[in-house]
């Protein structure tokens, strides 16, 4: 579902569509405001029919022309009173200048402007036969109006003038082997036009033919002449498919009358130039449906590209207005949007007619068209500024006409028409009438002696008066001759002065012409530079868009990486918390084990103290006979393979299983978890290298190896084992250790018995100690350390019976 301001059915008549859509635009045109009307839709949906109409039922364009001329018909200025310049402006000329311009144009051997009096072409005569006589109610009668029309097309993103008199495609050019056209005098290819910006920042087409028209028939004849040159082609979807965007421009110039209401006010600032553009867009099409190839395919691509640019401009305008952004609208990407840039920036009212074909094959494309058209309704443009007031009294034209009518009526009442008045008298007759009248000269009596003397006297008076007048006339003639001579001399001096001034002016004009030629060349150079800069700007804009897209993708990637980093941090924090909890539990377990071990030690010490107390408190009668010191001296000491256990006593040397020199060195391997015990015998290792873990370097510097190993015995005491061996080199260049002896250090009671939970046996077996201290018993297994072992770098263990 889509919402629009107005929806017309398939049976709607052209008049109803015109009244709802185009009539307000014509009213704004006459009030001095601009307007733009689009017809938009899929190819074959009826855009050209809506704009042009059919025989007997004219479309929007002929109805707009009829409404304009019905409104301003009696107030039109004479031809060439308004004169358009080449910079999208208009000048006003006096009636004398306009008359001279008309005579000059009539003398030129060029086709004259079409006249509405001659017979119309029957091909379009029925289209402009509009019977409703629609007109604007409020027209400023104190203004004079002039209408100019032009017709252009935008084909393959180039602008062509459809009213140009040059032959369009009369004779095709010949092509040489280099695939370039050969110059042919009979062929004049159409030249594309360029867009420029005037001093009011409005876009216009330079060098475009603009024809002044005085009637609806004349204007539509101009349109029909250009319509025949418009590019159309036969496609699979439309027999006469428009291959270009056509733009019919109606310019209305209006200027106020002077204070007398008789002539046009000769002030350019008071001229108002408004414009109504009727645009028949080419239809969007899919090439897989039209089966277009070659030129048709290229035309379709350019059409779709320009329509896509129009859609992009509307979307950017809507985004800027909705979100308050300031994105650049890509008007320059297409000539269509570049030409009407001012309308989208607020220089006039814009309306669009969306044509929809109910064919099922056009369903998808029609949805796209209606979606875009619905979105365009959300774009708002600023209202155009009203034209300034001229400050003259309104109603001047009507008062001037009433004055002329009253003057002619009064003249008729006074003496009738001018042709019935008496003939004017000559100056001589008036001069003779100023003389005194002659007396009567009739003689009725012979004796009459008074008539002749009176006549003689009157004639003498006349003679004297004539002489006086002749003398005065001679004086006046002499004075006039003198004045004439003085005037001639002054005229001659003035002529000389004027000639000098003219020579100076001609020099100035020549310099200005040279300056104009230089400026024109400079303008062409600047136009070329502007075109290059426009292309460069287009390239930079494309690069900017690509970089912006890349920046957005990079920012999205960075956001994703940041979110991944946050997730990883959260995961690591969880793992750290879990590991911390685990180690806390492990520490608690180890602390508990250590506490248990310390409790066992305390319990052992308590037991020892109890046994010692029992021994001390035991009665002497029941005590066994203590052997004498001499007997103890005679008792052989148990063999020990460890060095001297007591640091203060002289150390017993370690007995090697094979002879060694006196300067041998030991590797004393004590793990970091070694706990010092309080045994009576402590190992003493001379010239030892103490290490936490065996290394090849330490083994290479020593001859013997001693490993201190501690473990918990069955009675709860710490048992220390001293594992000894010889170090020798292997064939592979490494060091090997062959274990030769194991010595165990245990904590026992002073009686020499093993600690038990029951009371000690008073008669211990003396052979019991020997089985704990016998070297042969303990070293029943020899261990050889070879390459690849995990106990040292590059070693391996092999257990062999000795």
DALIN-V164453 format. One record per pair of residues at least 4 apart in sequence whose C-alpha atoms are under 6 Angstrom apart, sorted by the first residue. I is the first residue (numbers start at 1). GAP is how many residues later the second one is. Records with the same first field share a line. If there is no record, write none. Layout:
I=GAP / GAP
This chain:
14=45
18=4 / 5 / 42
19=4
25=10
28=5
29=4 / 5 / 245
32=242
33=241
34=240 / 241 / 242 / 314
35=241 / 313 / 314
36=240 / 241 / 314
37=241 / 314 / 315
38=241 / 314 / 315
39=8 / 241 / 242 / 313 / 314
40=241 / 314
41=242 / 313 / 314
42=241 / 242
43=240 / 241
44=194
45=310 / 311 / 312
48=4
49=4
50=9
51=8 / 9 / 10
52=7 / 9
53=4 / 5 / 6
54=4
55=71 / 72
56=70 / 71
57=70
58=4 / 69 / 70
62=66
65=151
66=4 / 150
67=67 / 68
69=4
70=65
71=64 / 65
75=69
76=68 / 69 / 70
77=67 / 68
80=18
81=11 / 12 / 17
82=9 / 10
83=7 / 8
84=5 / 6
85=4 / 5
93=4
114=104
116=101 / 102
121=4
142=114 / 115 / 255
143=112 / 113 / 114
144=110 / 111
145=108 / 109
146=106 / 107
147=65 / 66 / 104 / 105
148=62 / 63 / 64 / 102 / 103
149=61 / 62 / 100 / 101
150=60 / 99
151=11 / 96 / 97
152=8 / 9 / 10 / 94 / 95
153=6 / 7 / 92 / 93 / 94
154=4 / 5 / 90 / 91
155=89
156=143 / 146
157=178
158=34
159=33 / 34
160=32 / 33
162=64
163=63
171=16
173=8
174=7 / 8
175=4 / 5 / 6 / 7
176=4
194=11
195=9 / 10
196=7 / 8
197=4 / 5 / 6
198=4
203=136
213=5 / 6
231=12
232=8 / 9 / 10 / 11
233=7 / 8
234=5 / 6
235=4 / 55
236=54
237=53
242=40
244=38
245=35 / 36 / 37
246=33 / 34
247=31 / 32
248=29 / 30
249=27 / 28
250=25 / 26
251=23 / 24
252=21 / 22
253=19 / 20
254=17 / 18
255=16
256=9
257=4 / 6 / 7 / 8
258=5 / 6 / 7
261=135 / 136 / 139
284=20
287=4 / 5
292=4 / 5
293=4
304=4
306=28
310=27
313=16
318=61
319=4
320=4 / 5 / 6
331=6 / 7
332=6
335=4
337=4
342=5
343=4 / 5
346=35 / 36
347=37
348=36
362=4
370=4
412=4 / 5
462=4
466=4
469=4
473=4
476=4
477=4
480=4
483=4
484=4
487=4
488=4
490=4
491=4
494=4
495=4
498=4
502=4
505=4
506=4
509=4
512=4
515=4
516=4
519=4
522=4
523=4
526=4
529=4
530=4
533=4
537=4
540=4
543=4
544=4
547=4
551=4
558=4
561=4
565=4
568=4
569=4
572=4
573=4
574=4
575=4
576=4
580=4
583=4
587=4
590=4
591=4
608=4
609=4
613=4
614=4
641=13
642=12 / 41
643=8 / 9 / 10 / 11 / 40 / 41
644=7 / 8 / 39 / 40
645=36 / 37 / 38
646=35 / 36
664=39
665=22 / 23 / 37 / 38
666=22 / 36 / 38 / 39
667=21 / 22 / 38 / 39
668=20 / 21 / 22 / 38
669=21 / 22 / 23 / 37 / 38
670=22 / 38
671=21
679=68
694=98
695=97
703=24
704=21 / 22 / 23
705=19 / 20 / 21
706=17 / 18
707=15 / 16
708=13 / 14
709=11 / 12
710=9 / 10
711=7 / 8
712=5 / 6 / 7
713=4 / 6
719=27
720=24 / 25
721=22 / 23
722=20 / 21
723=18 / 19
724=15 / 16 / 17
725=13 / 14 / 15
726=11 / 12
727=9 / 10
728=7 / 8
729=5 / 6 / 7
730=4 / 5
736=49 / 50
737=47 / 48
738=45 / 46 / 47
739=43 / 44
740=42
741=38
742=37
748=6
770=4
775=4
781=20 / 21
782=18 / 20
783=15 / 16
784=13 / 14
785=10 / 11 / 12
786=9 / 10
787=7 / 8 / 9
788=6 / 7 / 8
789=5 / 6 / 7 / 8
